[in-house]
Amino acid sequence: MKQKNLVIGIIVSVCILILVAIFLIVLGKKIKKTEPADPNYAEEQINEDKPIIATIERKTEEIEEEPEYVPTPADITQGIQEQDINIGTLNIPKINYNSEVYCKQNANKMEVMPCMLYTNEGPNKPGVTILVGHNRENGTLFSNNYLLEENDEFYFTDLEGEKKKYIIYSKFVTANDDVSFYNNPSEVPIIAMQCCLTAKNSDQVLIIMAKAEE
């Protein structure tokens, strides 16, 4: 009887051990499933995302705003000349000359008045404005410009009614195709009057340059 009970006890113990083992195996699988993610794995994922972020940043940097449009002197000159108007009045007391000024070179207009050839920012504005006129050597138009000297003065009144006094600071003769003085950096307005040296000599021109009185 004792032996029978012993055998039964052993069998029961073995069964209990088997059940405990099965329970521990099942519990172990559940614990493994609920374990927190490996921090190294998360870091690897973050590192893998970095190239994408960097690419987006590079593309953002590549999208630059277009620079603000700044008109060139040629643009400003063309804009004024397209208006087909008189741009103001020129008065030179020393040679008793007073005339309106046309916006561009025109054969008919130049028989009666000077014309604007070029401007940096506009008449009476900072930079140079070039006025051209004929030298007929008969006292008309720019025929008497040769009488002007440094420190002489003249006046220009623009379409807005602003009148500026100009003081001559340079007088010289140069080639007809010389444009070296066209873009003269200046914070004050400059007017350059240009005419042929003589009625028969158009290869050389007389230039009178004057700055607006500050």
TANORLIN-V493006 format. One record per pair of residues at least 24 apart in sequence whose C-alpha atoms are under 10 Angstrom apart, sorted by the first residue. I is the first residue (numbers start at 1). J is the second residue. D is the distance in whole Angstrom. If there is no record, write none. Layout:
# TANORLIN-V493006
i:I j:J d:D
i:I j:J d:D
This chain:
# TANORLIN-V493006
i:71 j:120 d:10
i:71 j:121 d:9
i:72 j:119 d:10
i:72 j:120 d:8
i:72 j:121 d:8
i:73 j:118 d:8
i:73 j:119 d:6
i:73 j:120 d:4
i:73 j:121 d:6
i:73 j:122 d:9
i:73 j:127 d:9
i:73 j:128 d:10
i:73 j:129 d:10
i:73 j:182 d:10
i:73 j:183 d:8
i:74 j:118 d:8
i:74 j:119 d:8
i:74 j:120 d:8
i:74 j:121 d:9
i:75 j:119 d:10
i:75 j:120 d:9
i:75 j:121 d:9
i:76 j:118 d:9
i:76 j:119 d:7
i:76 j:120 d:7
i:76 j:121 d:6
i:76 j:122 d:7
i:77 j:103 d:9
i:77 j:104 d:9
i:77 j:116 d:9
i:77 j:117 d:8
i:77 j:118 d:6
i:77 j:119 d:6
i:77 j:120 d:7
i:77 j:121 d:8
i:77 j:122 d:7
i:77 j:129 d:9
i:78 j:103 d:10
i:78 j:104 d:9
i:78 j:117 d:10
i:78 j:118 d:9
i:78 j:119 d:9
i:79 j:103 d:10
i:79 j:122 d:10
i:80 j:104 d:8
i:80 j:116 d:9
i:80 j:118 d:10
i:80 j:119 d:9
i:80 j:122 d:8
i:80 j:123 d:10
i:81 j:105 d:9
i:81 j:115 d:10
i:81 j:116 d:8
i:81 j:117 d:9
i:81 j:118 d:9
i:85 j:159 d:10
i:86 j:113 d:10
i:86 j:114 d:10
i:86 j:115 d:9
i:86 j:116 d:9
i:86 j:158 d:9
i:86 j:159 d:8
i:87 j:115 d:9
i:87 j:116 d:8
i:87 j:122 d:9
i:87 j:123 d:8
i:87 j:156 d:10
i:87 j:157 d:9
i:87 j:158 d:6
i:87 j:159 d:6
i:87 j:160 d:9
i:88 j:123 d:8
i:88 j:124 d:10
i:88 j:156 d:7
i:88 j:157 d:5
i:88 j:158 d:4
i:88 j:159 d:5
i:88 j:160 d:9
i:88 j:161 d:8
i:88 j:162 d:9
i:88 j:163 d:9
i:89 j:113 d:10
i:89 j:114 d:10
i:89 j:155 d:8
i:89 j:156 d:6
i:89 j:157 d:5
i:89 j:158 d:7
i:89 j:159 d:8
i:89 j:161 d:10
i:89 j:163 d:9
i:90 j:114 d:9
i:90 j:131 d:10
i:90 j:154 d:8
i:90 j:155 d:6
i:90 j:156 d:5
i:90 j:157 d:7
i:90 j:158 d:9
i:90 j:163 d:10
i:91 j:153 d:9
i:91 j:154 d:6
i:91 j:155 d:5
i:91 j:156 d:6
i:91 j:157 d:8
i:91 j:165 d:10
i:92 j:145 d:9
i:92 j:148 d:9
i:92 j:152 d:9
i:92 j:153 d:7
i:92 j:154 d:5
i:92 j:155 d:6
i:92 j:156 d:9
i:92 j:166 d:10
i:93 j:152 d:9
i:93 j:153 d:8
i:93 j:154 d:6
i:93 j:155 d:8
i:94 j:144 d:10
i:94 j:145 d:10
i:94 j:147 d:8
i:94 j:148 d:7
i:94 j:149 d:10
i:94 j:152 d:8
i:94 j:153 d:8
i:94 j:154 d:8
i:95 j:139 d:9
i:95 j:142 d:9
i:95 j:143 d:10
i:95 j:144 d:7
i:95 j:145 d:8
i:95 j:146 d:10
i:95 j:147 d:8
i:95 j:148 d:8
i:95 j:154 d:10
i:96 j:139 d:10
i:96 j:144 d:9
i:97 j:139 d:9
i:97 j:140 d:8
i:97 j:141 d:8
i:97 j:142 d:9
i:97 j:144 d:9
i:97 j:145 d:10
i:97 j:154 d:9
i:98 j:141 d:9
i:98 j:154 d:10
i:98 j:155 d:9
i:98 j:156 d:10
i:99 j:141 d:8
i:99 j:156 d:10
i:100 j:156 d:9
i:100 j:157 d:9
i:100 j:158 d:10
i:101 j:131 d:8
i:101 j:132 d:9
i:101 j:133 d:10
i:101 j:156 d:10
i:101 j:157 d:10
i:101 j:158 d:10
i:102 j:131 d:9
i:102 j:132 d:10
i:103 j:131 d:9
i:104 j:131 d:9
i:104 j:132 d:9
i:105 j:131 d:9
i:105 j:132 d:8
i:105 j:133 d:9
i:109 j:133 d:10
i:110 j:134 d:7
i:110 j:141 d:9
i:111 j:136 d:10
i:111 j:140 d:9
i:111 j:141 d:8
i:112 j:140 d:9
i:112 j:141 d:7
i:113 j:140 d:9
i:113 j:141 d:6
i:113 j:142 d:9
i:114 j:141 d:7
i:114 j:142 d:8
i:114 j:193 d:9
i:114 j:194 d:9
i:114 j:195 d:9
i:115 j:193 d:10
i:115 j:194 d:10
i:116 j:192 d:10
i:116 j:193 d:9
i:117 j:182 d:10
i:117 j:193 d:10
i:117 j:194 d:9
i:118 j:182 d:8
i:118 j:183 d:10
i:118 j:192 d:10
i:119 j:182 d:8
i:119 j:183 d:8
i:119 j:190 d:10
i:119 j:191 d:9
i:119 j:192 d:10
i:120 j:182 d:8
i:120 j:183 d:7
i:120 j:184 d:9
i:120 j:185 d:9
i:120 j:186 d:10
i:120 j:189 d:9
i:120 j:190 d:10
i:121 j:189 d:9
i:122 j:158 d:9
i:122 j:189 d:9
i:123 j:156 d:8
i:123 j:157 d:9
i:123 j:158 d:7
i:123 j:159 d:9
i:123 j:189 d:8
i:123 j:190 d:9
i:123 j:191 d:8
i:124 j:156 d:7
i:124 j:157 d:8
i:124 j:158 d:7
i:124 j:159 d:10
i:124 j:162 d:8
i:124 j:163 d:8
i:124 j:164 d:7
i:124 j:165 d:10
i:124 j:166 d:10
i:124 j:188 d:8
i:124 j:189 d:5
i:124 j:190 d:8
i:124 j:191 d:8
i:124 j:211 d:10
i:124 j:212 d:8
i:125 j:158 d:10
i:125 j:186 d:10
i:125 j:187 d:9
i:125 j:188 d:7
i:125 j:189 d:5
i:125 j:190 d:8
i:125 j:191 d:10
i:125 j:212 d:9
i:126 j:184 d:10
i:126 j:185 d:8
i:126 j:186 d:6
i:126 j:187 d:5
i:126 j:188 d:4
i:126 j:189 d:4
i:126 j:190 d:7
i:126 j:191 d:10
i:126 j:211 d:10
i:126 j:212 d:9
i:127 j:182 d:9
i:127 j:183 d:7
i:127 j:184 d:6
i:127 j:185 d:6
i:127 j:186 d:5
i:127 j:187 d:7
i:127 j:188 d:6
i:127 j:189 d:5
i:127 j:190 d:6
i:127 j:191 d:8
i:127 j:211 d:9
i:128 j:181 d:8
i:128 j:182 d:6
i:128 j:183 d:6
i:128 j:184 d:6
i:128 j:185 d:8
i:128 j:186 d:8
i:128 j:187 d:10
i:128 j:188 d:9
i:128 j:189 d:6
i:128 j:190 d:5
i:128 j:191 d:6
i:128 j:192 d:7
i:128 j:209 d:9
i:128 j:210 d:9
i:128 j:211 d:9
i:129 j:182 d:8
i:129 j:183 d:9
i:129 j:184 d:10
i:129 j:189 d:8
i:129 j:190 d:6
i:129 j:191 d:5
i:129 j:192 d:6
i:129 j:193 d:9
i:129 j:209 d:10
i:130 j:181 d:9
i:130 j:182 d:7
i:130 j:190 d:9
i:130 j:191 d:6
i:130 j:192 d:5
i:130 j:193 d:6
i:130 j:194 d:7
i:130 j:207 d:10
i:130 j:208 d:10
i:130 j:209 d:9
i:131 j:191 d:7
i:131 j:192 d:6
i:131 j:193 d:5
i:131 j:194 d:6
i:131 j:195 d:9
i:131 j:207 d:10
i:131 j:208 d:10
i:132 j:192 d:8
i:132 j:193 d:6
i:132 j:194 d:5
i:132 j:195 d:6
i:132 j:196 d:9
i:132 j:205 d:10
i:132 j:207 d:9
i:133 j:193 d:8
i:133 j:194 d:6
i:133 j:195 d:5
i:133 j:196 d:8
i:134 j:194 d:9
i:134 j:195 d:6
i:134 j:196 d:7
i:134 j:197 d:10
i:134 j:198 d:9
i:134 j:199 d:8
i:134 j:202 d:10
i:135 j:194 d:9
i:135 j:195 d:6
i:135 j:196 d:6
i:135 j:197 d:7
i:135 j:198 d:6
i:135 j:199 d:6
i:135 j:200 d:9
i:135 j:201 d:10
i:135 j:202 d:10
i:135 j:205 d:10
i:135 j:206 d:10
i:136 j:195 d:10
i:136 j:196 d:9
i:136 j:197 d:10
i:136 j:198 d:7
i:136 j:199 d:5
i:136 j:200 d:9
i:137 j:196 d:10
i:137 j:197 d:10
i:137 j:198 d:7
i:137 j:199 d:6
i:137 j:200 d:10
i:138 j:199 d:9
i:141 j:195 d:9
i:142 j:193 d:8
i:142 j:194 d:8
i:142 j:195 d:6
i:142 j:196 d:9
i:142 j:206 d:10
i:143 j:195 d:8
i:143 j:196 d:9
i:143 j:197 d:9
i:143 j:198 d:8
i:143 j:199 d:9
i:145 j:171 d:10
i:145 j:193 d:8
i:145 j:194 d:9
i:145 j:195 d:8
i:145 j:197 d:10
i:145 j:206 d:8
i:145 j:207 d:9
i:145 j:208 d:8
i:146 j:171 d:9
i:146 j:172 d:10
i:146 j:195 d:10
i:146 j:197 d:9
i:146 j:198 d:10
i:146 j:206 d:8
i:146 j:207 d:9
i:146 j:208 d:9
i:148 j:208 d:8
i:149 j:208 d:8
i:150 j:208 d:9
i:150 j:209 d:9
i:150 j:210 d:9
i:151 j:210 d:9
i:152 j:210 d:9
i:153 j:210 d:8
i:153 j:211 d:9
i:153 j:212 d:9
i:153 j:213 d:9
i:154 j:191 d:10
i:154 j:210 d:9
i:154 j:212 d:9
i:155 j:191 d:10
i:155 j:212 d:9
i:156 j:191 d:9
i:156 j:212 d:9
i:163 j:212 d:10
i:164 j:189 d:9
i:164 j:211 d:10
i:164 j:212 d:6
i:164 j:213 d:7
i:164 j:214 d:9
i:165 j:210 d:9
i:165 j:211 d:8
i:165 j:212 d:6
i:165 j:213 d:6
i:165 j:214 d:9
i:166 j:190 d:8
i:166 j:191 d:8
i:166 j:209 d:9
i:166 j:210 d:5
i:166 j:211 d:5
i:166 j:212 d:4
i:166 j:213 d:6
i:166 j:214 d:9
i:167 j:191 d:10
i:167 j:209 d:8
i:167 j:210 d:5
i:167 j:211 d:5
i:167 j:212 d:6
i:167 j:213 d:7
i:168 j:192 d:9
i:168 j:208 d:7
i:168 j:209 d:6
i:168 j:210 d:4
i:168 j:211 d:7
i:168 j:212 d:9
i:169 j:208 d:8
i:169 j:209 d:6
i:169 j:210 d:5
i:169 j:211 d:7
i:170 j:207 d:8
i:170 j:208 d:6
i:170 j:209 d:5
i:170 j:210 d:7
i:170 j:211 d:10
i:171 j:206 d:7
i:171 j:207 d:6
i:171 j:208 d:5
i:171 j:209 d:6
i:171 j:210 d:9
i:172 j:205 d:8
i:172 j:206 d:6
i:172 j:207 d:5
i:172 j:208 d:7
i:172 j:209 d:9
i:173 j:197 d:7
i:173 j:204 d:7
i:173 j:205 d:6
i:173 j:206 d:5
i:173 j:207 d:6
i:173 j:208 d:9
i:174 j:203 d:9
i:174 j:204 d:6
i:174 j:205 d:6
i:174 j:206 d:7
i:174 j:207 d:8
i:175 j:202 d:9
i:175 j:203 d:6
i:175 j:204 d:5
i:175 j:205 d:6
i:175 j:206 d:9
i:176 j:201 d:10
i:176 j:202 d:7
i:176 j:203 d:5
i:176 j:204 d:5
i:176 j:205 d:6
i:176 j:206 d:9
i:177 j:203 d:8
i:177 j:204 d:9
i:177 j:205 d:9
i:178 j:204 d:9
i:178 j:205 d:9
i:181 j:207 d:10
i:181 j:209 d:9
i:186 j:211 d:9
i:188 j:212 d:6
i:188 j:213 d:8
i:188 j:214 d:8
i:189 j:213 d:9
i:189 j:214 d:9
